Amino acid sequence: MGPVIDVRSFRQALGQFPTGVCVVTSVIGTEKLGVTISSFNSLSLDPPLILFSIDRRAASLSLWMQAECYAINVLSENQADLSSRFSRPLTNKWEGIACETKVGHGVILPGTAAVFHCAPWAAHDGGDHLLFIGRVTSFQSFRDRRPLVFSQGRYAALESGSHNEVSWPLAMHY
Ligand SMILES: Cc1cc2nc3c(=O)[nH]c(=O)nc-3n(C[C@H](O)[C@H](O)[C@H](O)COP(=O)(O)O)c2cc1C
């Protein structure tokens, strides 16, 4: 047995690492899937891989295990309402949403900062989550839209004009 970790303070410490917020979508038959995630991250440039994890208690987990495509919609700073909507279980998340469904591409939400279309690559045990790895087949990025930020359990926006250029020359760490 490892050391006992206090879950509350562990969560608080993890919240010190800011992330973006995404809605990962897919389509199974005629059913649209959509879940808010902050676990999205880049994994590999060659091949182009991304990852995200889904809680084993999520109502939609068994459907995610069958999904044949994922669309990772990276929310922009004015889309916190979409984040809340897609994090509510057992509701009709799609009611009144204008979206585009492309066969084999998942569901594309309008007004996002970027979207990555992926094919499933692998799924691994991640403790109380399941780790999904996707191979990016295409993507779109809207550089004029700033991403929504999630940190310390709250939504935030990037401050304009406060960005310092990074001069670290590793290809993956941009
Ligand atoms: C900002 C934010 C980030 C979240 N990140 C994740 C995540 O990475 N993985 C996850 O399984 N749930 C995450 N959730 C919770 C899910 O969105 C929520 O449990 C959702 O209801 C799952 O969808 P389902 O009930 O349709 O399965 C997050 C929620 C919020 C508000």
The ligand as an SDF file (V2000), in Angstrom:
LIG
                    3D

 31 33  0  0  0  0  0  0  0  0999 V2000
  -14.0580   22.0450  -16.0200 C   0  0  0  0  0  0  0  0  0  0  0  0
  -14.4610   20.5990  -15.9750 C   0  0  0  0  0  0  0  0  0  0  0  0
  -13.5390   19.6050  -16.3340 C   0  0  0  0  0  0  0  0  0  0  0  0
  -13.8970   18.2460  -16.3250 C   0  0  0  0  0  0  0  0  0  0  0  0
  -12.9810   17.3180  -16.7360 N   0  0  0  0  0  0  0  0  0  0  0  0
  -13.3240   16.0080  -16.7800 C   0  0  0  0  0  0  0  0  0  0  0  0
  -12.4210   15.0360  -17.2900 C   0  0  0  0  0  0  0  0  0  0  0  0
  -11.3080   15.3360  -17.7210 O   0  0  0  0  0  0  0  0  0  0  0  0
  -12.8350   13.7260  -17.3020 N   0  0  0  0  0  0  0  0  0  0  0  0
  -14.0720   13.3490  -16.8460 C   0  0  0  0  0  0  0  0  0  0  0  0
  -14.3920   12.1450  -16.8710 O   0  0  0  0  0  0  0  0  0  0  0  0
  -14.9570   14.2570  -16.3600 N   0  0  0  0  0  0  0  0  0  0  0  0
  -14.6180   15.5760  -16.3400 C   0  0  0  0  0  0  0  0  0  0  0  0
  -15.5120   16.4980  -15.8930 N   0  0  0  0  0  0  0  0  0  0  0  0
  -16.8420   16.0380  -15.4180 C   0  0  0  0  0  0  0  0  0  0  0  0
  -17.7510   15.5920  -16.5900 C   0  0  0  0  0  0  0  0  0  0  0  0
  -17.9230   16.6440  -17.5120 O   0  0  0  0  0  0  0  0  0  0  0  0
  -19.1290   15.1520  -16.0350 C   0  0  0  0  0  0  0  0  0  0  0  0
  -18.9660   14.1020  -15.1160 O   0  0  0  0  0  0  0  0  0  0  0  0
  -20.1110   14.7110  -17.1280 C   0  0  0  0  0  0  0  0  0  0  0  0
  -21.4010   14.6420  -16.5580 O   0  0  0  0  0  0  0  0  0  0  0  0
  -19.8040   13.3640  -17.7300 C   0  0  0  0  0  0  0  0  0  0  0  0
  -20.7710   13.1340  -18.7770 O   0  0  0  0  0  0  0  0  0  0  0  0
  -21.8560   11.9500  -18.7050 P   0  0  0  0  0  0  0  0  0  0  0  0
  -22.5570   12.1160  -17.3770 O   0  0  0  0  0  0  0  0  0  0  0  0
  -22.7500   12.2020  -19.8800 O   0  0  0  0  0  0  0  0  0  0  0  0
  -21.0950   10.6750  -18.8190 O   0  0  0  0  0  0  0  0  0  0  0  0
  -15.1890   17.8610  -15.9010 C   0  0  0  0  0  0  0  0  0  0  0  0
  -16.1270   18.8600  -15.5470 C   0  0  0  0  0  0  0  0  0  0  0  0
  -15.7560   20.2070  -15.5700 C   0  0  0  0  0  0  0  0  0  0  0  0
  -16.7790   21.2590  -15.1950 C   0  0  0  0  0  0  0  0  0  0  0  0
  1  2  1  0
  2  3  1  0
  2 30  2  0
  3  4  2  0
  4  5  1  0
  4 28  1  0
  5  6  2  0
  6  7  1  0
  6 13  1  0
  7  8  2  0
  7  9  1  0
  9 10  1  0
 10 11  2  0
 10 12  1  0
 12 13  2  0
 13 14  1  0
 14 15  1  0
 14 28  1  0
 15 16  1  0
 16 17  1  0
 16 18  1  0
 18 19  1  0
 18 20  1  0
 20 21  1  0
 20 22  1  0
 22 23  1  0
 23 24  1  0
 24 25  2  0
 24 26  1  0
 24 27  1  0
 28 29  2  0
 29 30  1  0
 30 31  1  0
M  END
$$$$
